[in-house]
Amino acid sequence: MRSERASQAESDVAAAVLIQRNVATLARLIEEACASKQKPDLVVFPEFAMQGPPLHMDVASWIARACSSIPGPLTALLQELAKRQGIYIAGNMFEAPSEWPGRYFNSSFLIDRNGEIILNYRRVNTAAFPSVHDFMSDYLAQTHQADVFPVVDTELGKLALIPCGEISVPEVARVMMMQGAEVILHPTNSKFTAAQEAAKLARVAENMIYLVSANVAGPIGFSPDNSIAGGRSHIIDHHGNTLAYQDDDGESVGVTAMIDVEALRRDRRTDTGLSNPLLRARYEMYVPYYTEAKFYPPDAFLDAPMVSTSQTRAAIATARANMERAKILTPLPPGASEPVAPTAH
């Protein structure tokens, strides 16, 4: 679907109208999919579909303008729709939960056939938004381990959600697979890069897992001038075979396929040497290295929430220094300055 950006609205009131228009568009497309000859059991919609990204907005302003709870006012229509149509709906929105005042998250959620929210994953790895890692000690103390990288068991299979560029972080999908995940639902809002397209296939191959990737139609959220297109929604099976794909950025409900979870379960049990990466994985060998991997500092915003994403520069500087000590990064020559990259998420 195409979505409008609340951050570019003239006022909070105008943003609220825009968000409701996005939600209505989303509902219309889901109804269209349900009216097709092959009614889906599960629909996945793109990242930023409801609100767009915050772009230049500081944390407090974005919370006031666009964020909501999960469940909450922005999910209510979708919950009613899922119950009425008897389907699952998966997607993404910016969440500002009451239990964590002053903080918002890029959250991905799943609604079941009864209209209930049964999964909510708050993204960990992000560049442009706050993260639960920013106050990890408090978050882990109050969040059950199974809810940090959640997986839910349904009659469709064991489902998990990973948003957008976080598909490039192998550990996220791996931890979800270790909790039984069989299908990764991937709401994304991304331009074409060979690296991210490869990452999708890599996560599938590493974990013998299905991937359902739904990208935005029209321009991506991080293209304020609308010059960078989305597209490339993709469904991939657990062997890396494409089941459905749309390269262009046109609005469509046509990227659809049957997911054979029983075949996945059979193939995961079959010893095919290293072509089955699960049966022969030796995870214990890696534990000491992960234990010593202390780079980006946790709890960077433990005492007070982030006010602006520009505050992450200090944490990035710490990560660089830690990686220099670990000889991952080569120190800059005296007098040289750090390279500047465009904003990413």
SELUM-482198 format. One record per residue (C-alpha): x, y, z; residue number from 1. Coordinates in pm, 1 decimal. Last residue first. Layout:
% residues N
REC | X | Y | Z | NUM
...
***
This chain:
% residues 345
REC | 1690.7 | 301.6 | 997.2 | 345
REC | 1929.4 | 510.8 | 794.2 | 344
REC | 2031.9 | 876.6 | 796.4 | 343
REC | 2300.8 | 958.6 | 541.2 | 342
REC | 2660.9 | 881.2 | 634.7 | 341
REC | 2931.8 | 1111.1 | 770.6 | 340
REC | 3292.1 | 990.3 | 781.0 | 339
REC | 3476.5 | 1043.4 | 1111.6 | 338
REC | 3737.6 | 1315.5 | 1115.3 | 337
REC | 4113.6 | 1290.0 | 1056.0 | 336
REC | 4352.1 | 1490.4 | 1273.6 | 335
REC | 4564.2 | 1190.8 | 1372.4 | 334
REC | 4496.5 | 890.6 | 1145.6 | 333
REC | 4172.0 | 707.9 | 1224.9 | 332
REC | 4193.9 | 387.4 | 1426.4 | 331
REC | 4136.4 | 61.4 | 1234.1 | 330
REC | 3809.2 | -103.8 | 1330.5 | 329
REC | 3764.9 | -467.8 | 1431.4 | 328
REC | 4084.9 | -456.6 | 1636.9 | 327
REC | 3892.3 | -529.6 | 1961.0 | 326
REC | 4019.1 | -199.4 | 2101.5 | 325
REC | 3905.8 | -28.5 | 1781.3 | 324
REC | 3567.8 | -195.8 | 1814.4 | 323
REC | 3525.6 | -58.0 | 2166.8 | 322
REC | 3620.7 | 290.9 | 2048.8 | 321
REC | 3373.5 | 274.2 | 1759.7 | 320
REC | 3094.7 | 151.5 | 1989.2 | 319
REC | 3168.7 | 434.8 | 2233.5 | 318
REC | 3147.5 | 689.2 | 1950.8 | 317
REC | 2817.5 | 532.1 | 1841.1 | 316
REC | 2685.7 | 569.9 | 2195.8 | 315
REC | 2786.9 | 936.5 | 2199.1 | 314
REC | 2622.1 | 992.2 | 1860.6 | 313
REC | 2297.0 | 839.1 | 1986.4 | 312
REC | 2189.6 | 1179.8 | 2116.7 | 311
REC | 2111.8 | 1287.2 | 1759.0 | 310
REC | 1812.8 | 1052.3 | 1787.2 | 309
REC | 1642.9 | 1321.2 | 1993.4 | 308
REC | 1496.7 | 1319.3 | 2345.5 | 307
REC | 1603.9 | 968.2 | 2444.4 | 306
REC | 1441.1 | 853.1 | 2765.4 | 305
REC | 1602.1 | 922.6 | 3104.6 | 304
REC | 1799.0 | 707.9 | 3350.6 | 303
REC | 1850.2 | 409.5 | 3121.1 | 302
REC | 1924.0 | 598.2 | 2800.6 | 301
REC | 2257.5 | 439.8 | 2703.6 | 300
REC | 2142.7 | 125.5 | 2885.6 | 299
REC | 2340.0 | -102.0 | 2652.7 | 298
REC | 2665.4 | 27.3 | 2500.9 | 297
REC | 2739.0 | -65.8 | 2137.0 | 296
REC | 3053.4 | -283.0 | 2154.6 | 295
REC | 3066.2 | -561.4 | 2411.9 | 294
REC | 3136.1 | -889.0 | 2231.6 | 293
REC | 3315.9 | -1091.7 | 2502.5 | 292
REC | 3017.1 | -1312.9 | 2580.5 | 291
REC | 2948.0 | -1343.2 | 2209.3 | 290
REC | 3295.5 | -1483.9 | 2153.9 | 289
REC | 3268.4 | -1726.6 | 2443.8 | 288
REC | 2929.5 | -1856.9 | 2316.0 | 287
REC | 3036.3 | -1934.7 | 1959.0 | 286
REC | 3158.8 | -2291.2 | 2007.3 | 285
REC | 2841.4 | -2379.9 | 2196.9 | 284
REC | 2632.3 | -2314.8 | 1887.1 | 283
REC | 2750.2 | -2617.8 | 1693.2 | 282
REC | 2483.1 | -2639.1 | 1415.7 | 281
REC | 2453.3 | -2986.2 | 1257.6 | 280
REC | 2076.8 | -3040.2 | 1273.6 | 279
REC | 1990.8 | -2677.3 | 1194.3 | 278
REC | 2195.6 | -2589.5 | 886.9 | 277
REC | 2032.7 | -2857.6 | 668.7 | 276
REC | 2236.2 | -2818.6 | 348.8 | 275
REC | 2527.5 | -2899.2 | 577.3 | 274
REC | 2444.0 | -3267.8 | 568.5 | 273
REC | 2101.2 | -3365.9 | 443.1 | 272
REC | 1972.5 | -3511.0 | 770.3 | 271
REC | 1594.5 | -3475.6 | 745.8 | 270
REC | 1418.0 | -3333.3 | 1051.6 | 269
REC | 1409.2 | -2974.9 | 919.3 | 268
REC | 1274.3 | -3111.2 | 591.1 | 267
REC | 971.5 | -3270.7 | 756.6 | 266
REC | 886.6 | -2956.0 | 953.1 | 265
REC | 926.6 | -2740.3 | 643.0 | 264
REC | 704.6 | -2974.9 | 442.2 | 263
REC | 440.9 | -2953.9 | 717.4 | 262
REC | 461.3 | -2573.5 | 709.5 | 261
REC | 363.9 | -2557.5 | 342.2 | 260
REC | 303.8 | -2185.2 | 287.2 | 259
REC | 67.0 | -2116.6 | -3.4 | 258
REC | 141.3 | -1799.0 | -195.6 | 257
REC | 38.0 | -1436.2 | -238.6 | 256
REC | 191.8 | -1121.7 | -382.1 | 255
REC | -120.9 | -995.2 | -561.7 | 254
REC | -257.4 | -749.0 | -306.8 | 253
REC | -128.7 | -453.6 | -509.3 | 252
REC | -16.4 | -91.5 | -502.8 | 251
REC | 251.9 | -46.9 | -768.6 | 250
REC | 615.0 | -34.5 | -659.1 | 249
REC | 752.2 | -277.7 | -918.8 | 248
REC | 932.4 | -605.0 | -848.7 | 247
REC | 640.6 | -818.3 | -739.4 | 246
REC | 730.8 | -1163.5 | -608.8 | 245
REC | 568.3 | -1494.3 | -517.4 | 244
REC | 696.8 | -1842.6 | -430.3 | 243
REC | 1067.8 | -1766.0 | -466.2 | 242
REC | 1282.2 | -2062.7 | -362.8 | 241
REC | 1525.0 | -2014.3 | -72.4 | 240
REC | 1489.3 | -2365.4 | 70.7 | 239
REC | 1255.0 | -2255.1 | 351.5 | 238
REC | 1019.3 | -2083.7 | 104.9 | 237
REC | 1037.9 | -1723.1 | -10.0 | 236
REC | 754.0 | -1468.6 | -38.9 | 235
REC | 853.6 | -1128.2 | -178.5 | 234
REC | 740.4 | -767.3 | -196.9 | 233
REC | 990.0 | -599.5 | -430.9 | 232
REC | 832.3 | -251.1 | -431.0 | 231
REC | 958.1 | 71.1 | -273.4 | 230
REC | 1060.6 | 376.1 | -472.3 | 229
REC | 1308.3 | 653.2 | -392.4 | 228
REC | 1227.1 | 1001.4 | -532.7 | 227
REC | 931.5 | 1083.3 | -307.4 | 226
REC | 1092.4 | 1411.5 | -189.4 | 225
REC | 1074.4 | 1300.8 | 172.7 | 224
REC | 1231.8 | 962.6 | 87.0 | 223
REC | 1268.4 | 785.6 | 420.8 | 222
REC | 911.1 | 658.9 | 407.1 | 221
REC | 958.4 | 475.4 | 78.8 | 220
REC | 797.8 | 605.7 | -238.4 | 219
REC | 515.9 | 415.7 | -412.1 | 218
REC | 402.5 | 84.1 | -269.4 | 217
REC | 554.6 | -24.7 | 60.5 | 216
REC | 724.8 | -359.1 | 110.7 | 215
REC | 575.5 | -684.5 | 239.6 | 214
REC | 825.2 | -967.4 | 302.4 | 213
REC | 688.3 | -1314.2 | 384.6 | 212
REC | 985.3 | -1534.8 | 472.0 | 211
REC | 974.4 | -1911.2 | 531.5 | 210
REC | 1239.6 | -2070.5 | 753.3 | 209
REC | 1526.0 | -2315.7 | 715.2 | 208
REC | 1726.7 | -2097.3 | 959.6 | 207
REC | 2044.9 | -2012.2 | 774.5 | 206
REC | 1886.6 | -2037.3 | 428.1 | 205
REC | 1589.5 | -1812.5 | 507.2 | 204
REC | 1804.1 | -1556.2 | 689.7 | 203
REC | 2046.3 | -1556.0 | 393.8 | 202
REC | 1768.6 | -1503.4 | 139.2 | 201
REC | 1641.9 | -1195.0 | 318.7 | 200
REC | 1997.0 | -1071.7 | 372.3 | 199
REC | 2070.3 | -1097.6 | -0.4 | 198
REC | 1786.5 | -854.4 | -77.3 | 197
REC | 1924.9 | -631.4 | 196.8 | 196
REC | 2276.0 | -632.6 | 53.6 | 195
REC | 2166.6 | -582.6 | -307.8 | 194
REC | 1997.3 | -260.8 | -205.3 | 193
REC | 1655.6 | -154.0 | -325.2 | 192
REC | 1478.2 | 105.0 | -114.5 | 191
REC | 1301.1 | 1.4 | 201.2 | 190
REC | 977.9 | 8.9 | 392.1 | 189
REC | 948.0 | -339.0 | 540.4 | 188
REC | 699.9 | -560.9 | 720.5 | 187
REC | 877.6 | -897.7 | 735.8 | 186
REC | 680.0 | -1196.8 | 862.6 | 185
REC | 924.7 | -1473.6 | 947.5 | 184
REC | 773.4 | -1822.3 | 926.7 | 183
REC | 888.4 | -2134.8 | 1110.6 | 182
REC | 982.2 | -1986.8 | 1448.4 | 181
REC | 1064.7 | -2252.2 | 1711.3 | 180
REC | 1228.3 | -2052.5 | 1988.4 | 179
REC | 1569.3 | -2117.5 | 1834.8 | 178
REC | 1424.5 | -1982.7 | 1508.7 | 177
REC | 1347.3 | -1655.2 | 1688.2 | 176
REC | 1701.0 | -1639.6 | 1823.1 | 175
REC | 1838.0 | -1698.8 | 1473.5 | 174
REC | 1611.2 | -1438.8 | 1312.6 | 173
REC | 1737.4 | -1172.1 | 1552.1 | 172
REC | 2097.5 | -1294.4 | 1553.5 | 171
REC | 2145.2 | -1254.9 | 1178.0 | 170
REC | 2099.2 | -874.3 | 1172.8 | 169
REC | 2020.4 | -781.6 | 809.9 | 168
REC | 1650.0 | -859.5 | 862.6 | 167
REC | 1666.5 | -563.0 | 1100.0 | 166
REC | 1648.7 | -345.3 | 789.9 | 165
REC | 1269.1 | -380.2 | 759.0 | 164
REC | 1080.8 | -526.0 | 1054.8 | 163
REC | 1114.5 | -878.2 | 1196.6 | 162
REC | 799.1 | -1068.2 | 1297.6 | 161
REC | 760.8 | -1426.3 | 1419.7 | 160
REC | 519.3 | -1710.0 | 1345.0 | 159
REC | 501.3 | -2075.3 | 1447.3 | 158
REC | 267.8 | -2244.3 | 1201.6 | 157
REC | -69.1 | -2167.6 | 1044.6 | 156
REC | -258.4 | -2330.0 | 1335.0 | 155
REC | -73.3 | -2083.1 | 1557.1 | 154
REC | 234.0 | -2090.2 | 1784.2 | 153
REC | 366.2 | -1741.1 | 1859.5 | 152
REC | 730.6 | -1631.4 | 1858.2 | 151
REC | 858.0 | -1333.6 | 2056.6 | 150
REC | 1210.8 | -1188.7 | 2062.4 | 149
REC | 1183.5 | -1002.3 | 2395.1 | 148
REC | 851.3 | -1165.9 | 2485.9 | 147
REC | 992.6 | -1512.1 | 2559.4 | 146
REC | 1239.4 | -1357.6 | 2803.6 | 145
REC | 956.0 | -1211.8 | 3012.4 | 144
REC | 976.8 | -833.9 | 3030.4 | 143
REC | 1014.4 | -635.7 | 3354.2 | 142
REC | 1381.1 | -698.5 | 3439.2 | 141
REC | 1463.5 | -719.1 | 3068.6 | 140
REC | 1330.8 | -367.2 | 3012.2 | 139
REC | 1498.8 | -217.8 | 3318.2 | 138
REC | 1841.7 | -354.1 | 3229.7 | 137
REC | 1797.8 | -289.5 | 2856.4 | 136
REC | 1727.6 | 82.8 | 2875.4 | 135
REC | 1861.5 | 181.0 | 2532.6 | 134
REC | 1836.0 | -185.5 | 2426.7 | 133
REC | 1458.0 | -131.5 | 2416.9 | 132
REC | 1531.5 | 86.4 | 2115.6 | 131
REC | 1471.6 | 450.5 | 2021.5 | 130
REC | 1452.0 | 533.1 | 1649.4 | 129
REC | 1684.4 | 631.0 | 1363.4 | 128
REC | 1957.6 | 366.9 | 1389.8 | 127
REC | 1768.4 | 54.8 | 1488.6 | 126
REC | 1842.7 | -289.7 | 1626.2 | 125
REC | 1601.2 | -389.9 | 1904.6 | 124
REC | 1256.0 | -365.6 | 1744.5 | 123
REC | 965.4 | -409.3 | 1981.9 | 122
REC | 793.2 | -734.7 | 1887.0 | 121
REC | 422.7 | -761.4 | 1972.0 | 120
REC | 241.9 | -1093.9 | 1940.9 | 119
REC | -110.8 | -1219.4 | 2013.9 | 118
REC | -311.9 | -903.2 | 1952.3 | 117
REC | -671.2 | -1033.9 | 1955.6 | 116
REC | -920.5 | -999.9 | 1671.4 | 115
REC | -1046.7 | -1355.1 | 1703.8 | 114
REC | -865.9 | -1462.1 | 1385.5 | 113
REC | -533.4 | -1345.8 | 1531.2 | 112
REC | -366.0 | -1003.8 | 1520.1 | 111
REC | 13.7 | -992.1 | 1489.5 | 110
REC | 241.1 | -702.6 | 1582.0 | 109
REC | 558.5 | -522.0 | 1479.8 | 108
REC | 683.8 | -233.4 | 1693.2 | 107
REC | 913.7 | 58.4 | 1614.2 | 106
REC | 922.6 | 184.1 | 1971.1 | 105
REC | 838.2 | 497.2 | 2165.9 | 104
REC | 966.5 | 626.4 | 2498.1 | 103
REC | 859.4 | 917.8 | 2719.4 | 102
REC | 653.3 | 695.0 | 2946.4 | 101
REC | 737.3 | 321.0 | 2941.1 | 100
REC | 432.9 | 151.7 | 3099.3 | 99
REC | 201.0 | 371.6 | 2894.0 | 98
REC | 324.5 | 218.4 | 2569.6 | 97
REC | 423.3 | 451.7 | 2284.2 | 96
REC | 406.4 | 232.3 | 1972.9 | 95
REC | 507.4 | 325.0 | 1619.9 | 94
REC | 344.3 | 79.8 | 1380.1 | 93
REC | 401.3 | -251.4 | 1203.8 | 92
REC | 208.0 | -531.7 | 1043.7 | 91
REC | 48.7 | -872.7 | 1068.1 | 90
REC | -318.2 | -957.2 | 1013.8 | 89
REC | -454.3 | -1307.5 | 1074.1 | 88
REC | -788.4 | -1397.5 | 921.3 | 87
REC | -1148.5 | -1474.6 | 1023.8 | 86
REC | -1297.9 | -1198.3 | 808.4 | 85
REC | -1500.1 | -1039.8 | 1090.6 | 84
REC | -1232.2 | -1106.9 | 1353.6 | 83
REC | -948.0 | -972.5 | 1139.1 | 82
REC | -1156.2 | -667.1 | 1045.6 | 81
REC | -1241.7 | -587.4 | 1407.0 | 80
REC | -873.9 | -613.9 | 1501.3 | 79
REC | -779.1 | -399.2 | 1202.4 | 78
REC | -1024.0 | -128.1 | 1305.1 | 77
REC | -897.1 | -134.8 | 1664.6 | 76
REC | -524.4 | -128.6 | 1579.7 | 75
REC | -494.6 | 250.0 | 1558.6 | 74
REC | -707.4 | 315.8 | 1866.8 | 73
REC | -514.0 | 74.9 | 2088.8 | 72
REC | -364.6 | -270.9 | 2121.5 | 71
REC | -80.3 | -183.2 | 2103.1 | 70
REC | -59.0 | 179.1 | 2221.8 | 69
REC | -36.1 | 487.8 | 2005.2 | 68
REC | 218.8 | 713.6 | 1837.4 | 67
REC | 150.7 | 985.7 | 1581.7 | 66
REC | 158.4 | 1344.8 | 1698.3 | 65
REC | 224.2 | 1336.9 | 2071.4 | 64
REC | 480.2 | 1054.6 | 2046.7 | 63
REC | 645.9 | 1226.2 | 1750.6 | 62
REC | 670.7 | 1556.8 | 1937.6 | 61
REC | 820.8 | 1391.2 | 2245.9 | 60
REC | 1081.7 | 1200.4 | 2043.1 | 59
REC | 1203.8 | 1481.3 | 1819.9 | 58
REC | 1072.0 | 1508.4 | 1463.0 | 57
REC | 1305.4 | 1519.5 | 1162.2 | 56
REC | 1187.1 | 1197.0 | 990.8 | 55
REC | 920.0 | 1053.4 | 1222.0 | 54
REC | 841.7 | 760.9 | 986.4 | 53
REC | 504.5 | 704.2 | 814.0 | 52
REC | 201.4 | 673.3 | 1040.4 | 51
REC | -9.4 | 375.1 | 934.8 | 50
REC | 194.2 | 193.2 | 670.0 | 49
REC | 528.4 | 273.8 | 837.3 | 48
REC | 638.3 | -90.9 | 783.3 | 47
REC | 438.3 | -277.6 | 522.8 | 46
REC | 127.9 | -500.7 | 553.9 | 45
REC | 113.3 | -876.6 | 606.2 | 44
REC | -213.2 | -1068.5 | 548.1 | 43
REC | -275.1 | -1422.3 | 674.0 | 42
REC | -542.3 | -1682.3 | 601.2 | 41
REC | -581.4 | -1541.7 | 251.0 | 40
REC | -898.4 | -1568.7 | 41.0 | 39
REC | -814.4 | -1731.5 | -290.6 | 38
REC | -1080.9 | -1610.4 | -532.8 | 37
REC | -1036.3 | -1253.8 | -407.3 | 36
REC | -1275.0 | -1082.0 | -164.8 | 35
REC | -1033.6 | -1123.2 | 127.2 | 34
REC | -760.4 | -943.4 | -67.6 | 33
REC | -993.9 | -652.8 | -140.5 | 32
REC | -1094.6 | -634.9 | 226.9 | 31
REC | -725.5 | -617.0 | 314.7 | 30
REC | -678.7 | -338.8 | 60.9 | 29
REC | -968.1 | -138.9 | 203.0 | 28
REC | -841.8 | -183.8 | 559.0 | 27
REC | -501.3 | -45.7 | 463.1 | 26
REC | -656.2 | 250.0 | 286.2 | 25
REC | -869.1 | 321.7 | 594.6 | 24
REC | -560.9 | 301.5 | 817.8 | 23
REC | -376.3 | 546.5 | 592.3 | 22
REC | -673.6 | 787.0 | 595.0 | 21
REC | -687.5 | 764.5 | 975.2 | 20
REC | -319.2 | 854.7 | 984.2 | 19
REC | -374.4 | 1155.6 | 756.6 | 18
REC | -660.9 | 1285.7 | 968.6 | 17
REC | -447.0 | 1253.3 | 1282.3 | 16
REC | -159.7 | 1430.3 | 1106.1 | 15
REC | -386.0 | 1722.8 | 1015.5 | 14
REC | -477.8 | 1759.8 | 1382.7 | 13
REC | -112.4 | 1732.8 | 1486.8 | 12
REC | -28.8 | 2010.2 | 1242.5 | 11
REC | 97.1 | 2080.8 | 890.7 | 10
REC | 155.4 | 1713.9 | 809.8 | 9
REC | 506.2 | 1608.0 | 706.6 | 8
REC | 569.1 | 1392.6 | 1014.4 | 7
REC | 238.7 | 1214.6 | 955.8 | 6
REC | 378.6 | 1065.5 | 637.1 | 5
REC | 134.6 | 929.6 | 378.7 | 4
REC | 103.1 | 563.6 | 284.3 | 3
REC | 94.3 | 365.7 | -38.5 | 2
REC | 0.0 | 0.0 | 0.0 | 1
***
